[in-house]
Amino acid sequence: MEGCYINTHLEDYIQNLYKFLRINRPEQLIIDNIAKRLNLNIYYGKFSLRFGNDLVIQKSTKQREWQLFGHEVGHYLRHCGNHLTLHRLFLDMQEWQANHFAYHFCVPTFMLHKTDYISIDTIMNLFNVEYDFAVRRLEMYQNKLYKEGMNHVLSKIQN
């Protein structure tokens, strides 16, 4: 799979982040360990938010907490600004980016490449995510593989 697969900037960013954190297997994807290495303080409450190095994660299932953690880490690493003063459209963009980040952070592409059989159940169990999250992440991965495969085929036809 990796032969003709070209990582996006975000996939490279997350792979390099995990390499820096010395994380290369799904069983190492643990909120407390990652938070400690990123110098983040984790709290659990009625809703999720970030304030400086403090992340409040909405108390929920372990799967949902992992997904919310990925979302908030996306804000922490890639966004700045006071949400109270930002334009609504800019806030919407940041939320979309943080959601997209969470899919790749919680289920990293470089770890999917190393997985022998990829299914919704495999993603749910290996990466400890909810069904809908696993479905969407698998769709994203398959679409990228299809696109890269088509680009590879087209490049051979054009040459």
Backbone bond lengths (Angstrom), bond angles and torsions (degrees), N, CA, C in turn:
res aa  C-N    CA-C-N  psi(-1)  N-CA   C-N-CA  omega(-1)  CA-C   N-CA-C  phi
1 M - - - 1.442 - - 1.519 111.80 -
2 E 1.301 116.00 -35.42 1.458 118.82 -174.77 1.522 112.36 -71.87
3 G 1.354 117.70 -19.35 1.443 121.37 -173.50 1.515 114.88 -53.02
4 C 1.335 116.78 -50.29 1.466 119.35 -178.20 1.526 111.61 -110.53
5 Y 1.301 117.79 12.12 1.465 122.02 -179.44 1.523 109.37 -87.17
6 I 1.321 116.44 125.23 1.464 121.37 178.03 1.521 107.71 -111.57
7 N 1.320 116.06 119.55 1.464 121.00 -179.52 1.518 111.73 -63.79
8 T 1.324 114.80 146.97 1.457 120.37 169.62 1.529 107.69 -78.11
9 H 1.313 115.34 169.40 1.464 120.00 176.48 1.526 110.26 -57.50
10 L 1.322 116.93 -42.91 1.464 120.93 -179.37 1.527 111.42 -64.56
11 E 1.322 117.34 -41.97 1.469 120.30 178.25 1.526 110.81 -62.36
12 D 1.332 117.15 -42.15 1.470 120.58 175.51 1.523 111.07 -62.34
13 Y 1.326 116.40 -43.87 1.463 121.64 -179.29 1.528 110.51 -58.52
14 I 1.323 116.29 -47.46 1.464 120.23 -177.94 1.521 110.99 -69.58
15 Q 1.319 117.79 -40.14 1.461 120.08 177.18 1.526 110.41 -61.40
16 N 1.322 117.55 -43.92 1.469 120.85 178.26 1.524 111.63 -66.29
17 L 1.323 117.16 -37.13 1.463 120.76 176.56 1.521 110.34 -61.53
18 Y 1.314 117.05 -48.94 1.464 120.03 -179.87 1.531 111.65 -66.54
19 K 1.321 116.72 -34.25 1.468 119.67 175.74 1.526 109.57 -62.82
20 F 1.329 117.12 -44.60 1.462 122.54 177.38 1.529 110.85 -60.52
21 L 1.329 116.50 -37.92 1.469 121.50 -179.92 1.534 112.36 -82.90
22 R 1.336 116.09 -0.89 1.471 122.99 -178.43 1.536 111.72 60.16
23 I 1.298 114.47 44.44 1.466 121.81 178.13 1.520 107.41 -118.40
24 N 1.338 116.14 121.32 1.460 118.94 -179.00 1.528 114.31 -138.17
25 R 1.337 116.99 4.68 1.462 121.25 179.24 1.531 110.05 -133.90
26 P 1.326 117.86 148.01 1.470 120.81 -178.23 1.524 114.36 -55.51
27 E 1.311 118.00 -35.79 1.471 119.93 -178.89 1.528 112.87 -67.82
28 Q 1.322 117.70 -10.58 1.463 121.71 176.84 1.534 112.08 -89.92
29 L 1.310 116.99 -3.59 1.467 121.64 -178.44 1.527 109.48 -82.52
30 I 1.317 115.28 79.90 1.465 122.77 -176.30 1.526 108.35 -121.41
31 I 1.326 115.82 126.13 1.466 121.59 -174.96 1.521 111.95 -50.74
32 D 1.317 117.79 -54.33 1.468 120.60 -174.87 1.521 112.60 -60.92
33 N 1.326 117.31 -40.66 1.471 120.59 179.85 1.529 111.55 -67.05
34 I 1.316 116.29 -44.31 1.465 120.01 179.94 1.524 110.24 -66.35
35 A 1.327 116.57 -43.92 1.472 120.83 179.71 1.522 110.71 -58.71
36 K 1.318 116.32 -44.36 1.468 120.52 -179.57 1.528 110.45 -61.08
37 R 1.326 116.85 -44.18 1.466 120.91 -178.92 1.529 112.55 -68.56
38 L 1.339 116.14 -26.45 1.470 120.64 177.88 1.524 112.22 -93.25
39 N 1.327 116.24 4.12 1.470 122.29 -179.30 1.534 111.67 61.08
40 L 1.327 115.35 42.65 1.461 121.78 178.61 1.521 110.00 -109.13
41 N 1.306 115.92 143.65 1.462 121.62 173.79 1.519 107.58 -101.02
42 I 1.327 116.51 129.51 1.460 121.45 -177.69 1.520 109.83 -106.81
43 Y 1.323 114.71 132.33 1.464 122.21 174.78 1.523 107.11 -130.32
44 Y 1.296 116.18 154.51 1.464 121.03 178.53 1.519 108.86 -116.76
45 G 1.331 116.11 135.63 1.461 120.37 -176.76 1.513 111.84 -152.25
46 K 1.321 115.39 -159.25 1.464 121.33 -176.31 1.525 112.97 -83.15
47 F 1.338 117.41 -14.06 1.453 121.70 178.99 1.517 108.44 -152.66
48 S 1.331 116.94 167.20 1.462 122.31 -178.50 1.519 110.37 -101.59
49 L 1.327 115.10 139.43 1.461 121.09 174.93 1.519 109.64 -165.12
50 R 1.324 114.03 166.28 1.462 120.38 177.78 1.515 108.60 -126.83
51 F 1.325 115.25 137.82 1.459 121.52 173.66 1.519 106.79 -139.54
52 G 1.345 116.14 103.35 1.459 119.83 -176.22 1.520 109.95 62.67
53 N 1.327 116.20 -126.29 1.465 121.59 179.88 1.521 112.50 -91.28
54 D 1.313 117.34 7.87 1.461 121.89 179.62 1.526 109.72 -101.72
55 L 1.334 115.20 124.54 1.457 120.69 175.50 1.517 108.26 -112.86
56 V 1.305 115.86 128.41 1.464 121.02 172.53 1.526 105.99 -104.18
57 I 1.322 115.65 122.29 1.457 121.95 -179.96 1.524 108.27 -107.79
58 Q 1.316 115.69 130.79 1.465 119.95 178.61 1.527 109.55 -61.86
59 K 1.321 116.39 127.26 1.463 121.99 179.30 1.525 108.93 -63.56
60 S 1.331 116.37 125.75 1.457 121.36 -175.45 1.524 108.65 -161.86
61 T 1.322 116.69 -155.60 1.461 120.49 173.98 1.527 108.52 -71.58
62 K 1.308 117.16 161.47 1.473 120.64 178.24 1.530 110.77 -60.06
63 Q 1.324 116.15 -36.98 1.468 119.96 179.78 1.528 110.65 -65.11
64 R 1.303 115.88 -48.09 1.474 120.20 -179.07 1.525 110.73 -64.80
65 E 1.333 117.05 -40.38 1.469 120.46 178.12 1.525 110.74 -61.60
66 W 1.339 118.03 -40.35 1.463 121.83 178.34 1.531 110.10 -62.61
67 Q 1.317 117.19 -43.10 1.461 121.67 179.49 1.528 111.11 -66.38
68 L 1.313 118.02 -42.11 1.470 121.63 177.53 1.527 110.74 -65.79
69 F 1.325 116.43 -37.94 1.463 120.85 176.36 1.530 109.61 -60.14
70 G 1.331 117.18 -45.87 1.467 120.91 178.04 1.517 111.97 -58.71
71 H 1.316 116.48 -40.94 1.467 121.81 178.30 1.530 110.72 -62.92
72 E 1.319 116.91 -48.81 1.471 120.85 -178.08 1.528 111.81 -68.32
73 V 1.329 117.83 -35.08 1.470 120.33 175.51 1.526 109.38 -64.03
74 G 1.324 116.75 -36.28 1.467 120.33 175.66 1.515 111.67 -58.32
75 H 1.329 116.32 -44.98 1.471 119.69 175.98 1.530 110.26 -63.18
76 Y 1.320 116.70 -45.65 1.466 121.88 -175.93 1.535 111.30 -60.03
77 L 1.320 116.66 -45.24 1.464 120.27 -174.40 1.527 113.95 -83.54
78 R 1.321 117.88 -25.85 1.458 119.02 -168.48 1.520 115.78 -122.20
79 H 1.329 117.51 -5.43 1.467 119.01 -177.02 1.521 112.01 -127.11
80 C 1.303 114.32 153.88 1.460 120.37 173.27 1.522 107.00 -141.51
81 G 1.284 115.39 169.37 1.464 119.44 179.05 1.509 111.73 109.75
82 N 1.299 113.93 156.80 1.455 121.77 179.60 1.528 108.59 -90.22
83 H 1.319 116.72 117.31 1.464 120.43 -177.99 1.524 112.78 -59.11
84 L 1.309 117.28 -23.91 1.462 120.35 -179.10 1.524 112.16 -72.71
85 T 1.346 116.49 -22.44 1.463 119.84 -176.66 1.529 113.49 -108.47
86 L 1.321 118.18 -3.08 1.458 121.06 -177.48 1.527 111.20 -84.12
87 H 1.323 115.55 148.45 1.460 121.65 177.11 1.530 109.20 -64.43
88 R 1.311 117.07 146.39 1.472 123.44 -177.13 1.526 111.90 -55.20
89 L 1.339 117.94 -42.11 1.462 120.81 -179.86 1.526 111.37 -65.63
90 F 1.327 116.46 -37.12 1.460 120.30 177.79 1.528 109.92 -67.64
91 L 1.319 116.92 -39.91 1.470 121.06 175.64 1.525 110.85 -61.26
92 D 1.324 116.51 -43.67 1.466 120.70 178.50 1.524 110.70 -59.86
93 M 1.336 116.55 -42.48 1.454 120.60 178.64 1.528 110.67 -62.33
94 Q 1.333 117.11 -45.30 1.460 120.29 179.66 1.527 111.39 -62.91
95 E 1.316 117.63 -38.02 1.468 120.92 177.52 1.523 110.59 -65.05
96 W 1.329 117.10 -43.11 1.457 120.88 177.24 1.528 109.93 -60.79
97 Q 1.340 116.54 -45.71 1.461 120.49 179.91 1.525 111.50 -62.01
98 A 1.329 117.34 -42.33 1.467 120.74 179.96 1.530 110.86 -66.45
99 N 1.320 117.29 -37.49 1.469 120.18 175.89 1.522 110.72 -64.24
100 H 1.328 116.37 -45.36 1.467 121.65 178.77 1.537 110.02 -62.52
101 F 1.321 116.19 -43.54 1.460 121.39 177.38 1.527 109.98 -56.79
102 A 1.328 117.21 -44.33 1.468 121.68 -176.98 1.528 111.49 -58.88
103 Y 1.328 117.80 -40.63 1.467 119.85 178.79 1.525 111.06 -59.20
104 H 1.314 116.60 -42.93 1.463 120.69 -177.28 1.524 112.28 -80.56
105 F 1.314 117.43 -30.41 1.462 122.13 178.79 1.529 110.35 -73.06
106 C 1.319 117.04 -44.51 1.469 121.67 -176.83 1.525 112.30 -76.40
107 V 1.315 117.08 -29.89 1.469 122.60 179.20 1.529 107.00 -133.00
108 P 1.345 116.76 79.02 1.467 120.54 -173.84 1.531 113.12 -65.05
109 T 1.312 116.00 137.47 1.455 121.97 -179.65 1.516 111.84 -57.71
110 F 1.324 118.47 -42.65 1.462 119.78 -177.04 1.525 111.21 -64.11
111 M 1.320 117.70 -26.23 1.469 120.74 175.18 1.525 110.85 -79.98
112 L 1.325 117.37 -33.99 1.470 120.05 175.28 1.522 110.43 -63.12
113 H 1.331 116.91 -38.75 1.466 120.87 178.40 1.527 111.27 -57.41
114 K 1.323 117.00 -33.37 1.472 121.80 -176.77 1.527 112.99 -85.56
115 T 1.332 116.76 -3.71 1.460 121.46 -176.91 1.524 109.64 -87.33
116 D 1.337 116.23 128.89 1.467 120.87 -176.46 1.523 113.04 -65.98
117 Y 1.307 117.26 -49.33 1.464 121.73 -177.37 1.518 107.80 -126.68
118 I 1.323 116.29 115.93 1.461 120.24 -176.31 1.527 109.30 -104.79
119 S 1.316 114.98 119.11 1.461 121.95 176.39 1.526 107.93 -140.97
120 I 1.311 116.44 173.92 1.461 120.14 177.05 1.522 109.76 -59.72
121 D 1.339 116.24 -46.24 1.468 119.96 179.85 1.522 111.97 -62.10
122 T 1.330 116.50 -41.63 1.468 120.24 178.84 1.520 110.29 -59.87
123 I 1.319 116.83 -46.69 1.467 120.78 -179.74 1.522 110.50 -63.42
124 M 1.332 116.69 -44.23 1.474 120.25 179.39 1.530 111.14 -58.49
125 N 1.321 116.33 -46.52 1.463 120.65 -175.23 1.521 113.44 -77.54
126 L 1.313 117.12 -42.60 1.466 120.54 -178.16 1.520 112.61 -69.58
127 F 1.340 116.02 -39.65 1.461 120.35 -172.93 1.527 113.21 -108.41
128 N 1.316 116.41 2.37 1.466 122.41 174.41 1.530 112.29 55.81
129 V 1.347 114.94 53.69 1.463 120.77 178.24 1.527 109.79 -121.31
130 E 1.328 115.82 163.69 1.459 122.08 179.29 1.530 111.30 -73.22
131 Y 1.323 115.40 161.88 1.463 122.57 -178.25 1.531 112.03 -54.13
132 D 1.324 118.06 -54.45 1.473 121.02 -177.20 1.526 111.90 -60.59
133 F 1.316 116.46 -37.44 1.464 121.85 178.17 1.533 109.22 -64.60
134 A 1.341 116.74 -44.94 1.468 121.56 179.95 1.527 111.08 -64.04
135 V 1.330 116.40 -40.79 1.468 120.63 178.39 1.522 110.01 -59.79
136 R 1.317 117.06 -49.24 1.467 121.14 -178.05 1.522 111.32 -65.05
137 R 1.329 117.10 -40.68 1.471 119.81 -179.20 1.521 110.79 -67.05
138 L 1.326 117.31 -39.28 1.461 120.34 177.05 1.529 110.35 -64.30
139 E 1.324 117.41 -41.38 1.472 121.01 176.24 1.521 110.79 -59.30
140 M 1.312 116.85 -44.53 1.465 121.25 -179.96 1.527 110.23 -60.70
141 Y 1.322 115.90 -45.46 1.466 121.75 -178.32 1.532 110.41 -65.43
142 Q 1.329 116.82 -47.37 1.465 120.27 -179.71 1.529 111.48 -63.39
143 N 1.322 117.31 -41.16 1.469 120.60 178.20 1.520 111.19 -61.28
144 K 1.321 116.57 -40.77 1.471 120.87 179.35 1.524 110.00 -66.98
145 L 1.338 117.58 -42.40 1.463 120.67 177.66 1.528 110.45 -61.57
146 Y 1.322 116.33 -42.95 1.461 120.97 179.02 1.526 110.28 -62.10
147 K 1.325 116.45 -46.90 1.466 121.34 -179.72 1.526 110.52 -61.32
148 E 1.325 116.84 -46.01 1.466 119.89 -179.30 1.525 110.83 -65.62
149 G 1.340 115.90 -38.36 1.463 119.67 177.57 1.511 111.56 -63.96
150 M 1.324 116.53 -42.47 1.464 120.83 178.33 1.525 110.43 -64.95
151 N 1.315 117.29 -41.90 1.468 120.30 178.02 1.522 110.44 -61.66
152 H 1.338 116.35 -39.56 1.462 121.19 179.57 1.534 109.86 -64.48
153 V 1.323 116.54 -45.45 1.465 121.25 178.98 1.526 110.27 -63.70
154 L 1.323 117.34 -46.18 1.465 121.08 -179.49 1.521 111.78 -62.21
155 S 1.322 117.27 -37.49 1.469 119.43 179.64 1.526 110.53 -65.68
156 K 1.320 117.87 -32.59 1.467 120.88 178.21 1.531 110.57 -72.61
157 I 1.333 116.51 -36.18 1.465 120.88 179.97 1.522 110.30 -68.40
158 Q 1.325 116.65 -40.61 1.462 121.10 -176.50 1.521 112.08 -73.46
159 N 1.314 117.90 -22.33 1.473 120.10 -177.84 1.493 112.67 -89.83
